[in-house]
Amino acid sequence: MKKAESEPAIRALATQWRDTLPEEKRQHPSFLEFKAWMSKNHYSHYLDFRARMSADYDAELWFDDELSQNWRR
């Protein structure tokens, strides 16, 4: 998987996943829970790309950005 292909997919999946959460969990979504959901639903191949830091690091950045969670950083 190429990083450029993974980013839009992960962003879209993050939004899709968040929309399935109960209202009380939408305010502070968890990247680890999202990652587990990706694995359970056979989307984990989007986390298989080369990155300077790590694929998880970049994916969490996209997750936070997409779900307006950049304040955590």
C-alpha positions as CSV (number, residue, x, y, z in Angstrom):
1,M,0.0,0.0,0.0
2,K,1.2,3.5,-0.8
3,K,1.0,6.2,1.8
4,A,-0.8,8.5,-0.6
5,E,-3.5,5.9,-1.1
6,S,-3.8,5.2,2.6
7,E,-4.4,8.7,3.8
8,P,-7.7,9.4,2.0
9,A,-9.0,5.9,2.9
10,I,-8.0,6.3,6.6
11,R,-9.6,9.7,6.8
12,A,-12.9,8.5,5.2
13,L,-12.9,5.4,7.5
14,A,-12.3,7.5,10.6
15,T,-15.4,9.6,9.8
16,Q,-17.4,6.4,8.9
17,W,-16.3,4.8,12.2
18,R,-17.1,7.9,14.3
19,D,-20.6,8.0,12.9
20,T,-21.3,4.5,14.3
21,L,-20.3,5.5,17.9
22,P,-22.8,6.3,20.6
23,E,-23.1,10.1,21.0
24,E,-21.1,10.2,24.3
25,K,-18.1,8.6,22.6
26,R,-18.0,10.8,19.6
27,Q,-16.6,13.8,21.5
28,H,-13.3,12.0,22.3
29,P,-12.8,9.2,19.8
30,S,-10.0,6.7,20.4
31,F,-7.4,5.9,17.8
32,L,-6.8,2.5,19.4
33,E,-10.5,1.7,19.2
34,F,-10.6,2.9,15.6
35,K,-7.5,0.7,14.8
36,A,-9.2,-2.3,16.3
37,W,-12.4,-1.6,14.3
38,M,-10.2,-1.4,11.1
39,S,-8.7,-4.8,11.9
40,K,-12.1,-6.4,12.7
41,N,-13.5,-5.1,9.4
42,H,-10.6,-6.1,7.2
43,Y,-9.3,-2.5,6.7
44,S,-5.9,-3.0,8.4
45,H,-4.1,-3.2,5.1
46,Y,-4.4,0.6,4.9
47,L,-1.9,0.7,7.8
48,D,0.7,-1.2,5.8
49,F,2.8,1.6,4.2
50,R,6.2,3.0,4.7
51,A,6.6,6.1,6.8
52,R,9.4,8.1,8.3
53,M,8.2,7.6,11.9
54,S,5.7,4.8,11.6
55,A,2.4,4.0,9.7
56,D,0.5,4.2,13.0
57,Y,2.0,7.6,13.8
58,D,0.9,9.0,10.5
59,A,-2.5,7.3,10.6
60,E,-3.1,8.8,14.1
61,L,-2.2,12.2,12.8
62,W,-4.8,11.9,10.0
63,F,-7.3,10.5,12.4
64,D,-6.9,13.4,14.8
65,D,-7.0,15.9,11.9
66,E,-10.1,14.4,10.3
67,L,-12.0,14.2,13.6
68,S,-10.8,17.6,14.8
69,Q,-8.7,16.2,17.6
70,N,-5.5,18.1,17.0
71,W,-5.8,19.8,20.4
72,R,-4.5,16.5,21.9
73,R,-1.1,17.0,20.3
